[in-house]
Amino acid sequence: MRYLSEEAKAVELKTWEATKADYLANPPTKFHGGHGYPDPEIFAWCDTLNAIEGVCTLQSCAGHRCTKESHCAWCSENFDEDEIDHVWNGQLWLWLDEIASLMFHKHAFELAAHPLIEKVSVHYHIDEKEIVDIVFKGTDQLDESMMVIMQFFSGIKVSSCK
């Protein structure tokens, strides 16, 4: 199914609630950026995005700062331990209903032009979903970046009604 339906969104949101509960009950103990764990820093933002009609978060990352105490394998391979200070961007995968998708495509360059947004792309996934992929300045600029994304998706849904 290319576009999000109300039924599919209900299933995704039920899975999301279970994923958040599992994370809170069993938080990871090592560096977990990019390893399939949700970031609690982005939970509320995902919930707010998911509250927008026609929008559903499939994957999310708040971004991560690597330090010598806690870092990813890439940093281990590319830096001496004393030099590690690397920031991974935040990332969202969103599944949109047909109207939100059409409006997204119409206005995507506006989002992509914002200085807090690194990259906007669309994946046509093997399971036939059209997935919007947004890479943004996370970590230290998470709230500012997510506000831009929230305003964008709130705005395109409003403009689709005009």
N, C-alpha and C positions, 0 to 999 in steps of 0.2 A: 504494500500500500504506500504510494508515493507521499500522500499528504496525511497529516494528523487528523484523526476523527475524534469525536468526543469519547467514544468507547475506548479507543487506544490510549487516549490521554489518561483516562481513569485507571487503566492498567499500569501505565508508566508511573503515575503518581503514587499508587499503592506500593510499587516496588521501591520508589524513592523514599517513602516513609520508612519502609523496612530497612533500607540501606543506611539511613541516618541513625536509626535506633541501634543497628548492629555496630556502627562505628562508635557511638557513644558508650555502648556496653563493653566493647572490646577495642579500644583505640590502639593503633599501631605503636610500637616502641622504637622503631628505627626511622631513618629518613624515608619518607613515603611518597615524595613528589613523583608523579607520573607512574605510580605503581598500582593504580586501580582503587585507591582509597579516596573517598570524598574528603574535601577540606571543610572543617567546621566553619571556617571564616566566610565561606560562600553559601552556607546553608540558607540563611535568610534571604539572600539575593536570589537564589534559585527558586525559593518558595514564592517570592514576589513576581519573578518572571513567569512562573507556572500559573499564577493567578490571572495572567492576561489571557483573554480568550484567544484560542488558536495558536498558543505558544506552549511548548513543552521542552524542558531541559532533559537531555539524554545523558550527557557527561559534563563534568565541570571540574575546573582546577582554579584555585585562587592565586596560583603562582607560588614560587618558592625561592628563598634565598639560601644558597649553599654557603656553609661556613666550614672551617676546619673540623669542628665538632660534629657537624651533621651535613653530609653532602652526597651528591649523586655519583654514580660510576663515571660519568663523563668528566666531572671535575677531577676525580682521582686519576684518570688517565691523562689529563691535559694540564694539570697544575701541580706544582709542589704544594705540600700541605699548608705551608705558611702563606701561600699566595691565593688560596681559595676565597673568592668573594664573587660569586656568580648568581645572577637572578634569572629564574625561569619565568616566562610570561604566564599569565592566566589564560584559560581557554574554556570555551563553551561549545557544546554541540547542541543545537536546537532543532526540533522537529516542528514544522509549522503546518497549519491547515492551509487549504488552497488559497483562501483570500489573503491570509498573512504572507504566504509565499509570493503571491503575485505582487503585493505591495512591497515586500522585501526586495524583490528583483528590481522594481521600479526605483527604489530609493537607496539601494545598497552602497552606491558610491559616496553618498552623503555620510554614512556611517564609516566607511573605509577611510575617508579623508580626515577624520578626527585624530588629533595627535595622540590620544590615549589608546587608539586602536592600531594594532600592528598589522593585522591581516584579516580579511573577510573572504571566505570562499564557500563553495557549495560542493558537497560530496553526494554522489549518486551511489548509495550503499548497495551492497550485494543483496540485502533483504528488501530492496526496492524503495527504501526511504530516501527522500531528498533531505539532506541534513545540512543546516547552516553551521559553519565552523567559524568562530570568532576568536582570534588571538588578541589579547589586550594586555595593557600594563597592569599586572596584578601586584601582589605583595604590598609594597608601600603605597601604591596608587589604586588599590582594589576598589575602595568605595567610590572614588571619582570615576573610575572606568565603568563600574557597574551602573552608576547613575546615568552615564551617557547611553549605555546599552538599554537600560530601562526606558529612558525618555524616547529613544528611537523606536522601540517596539510598541510602546504606548501610543506614540504619535502615528505610526503607520496604521494601526488598527482604527484610530479615530479618523484618519484621512480616508480610509477605505469606505467609511460610511457616508462620505460627502458626495 
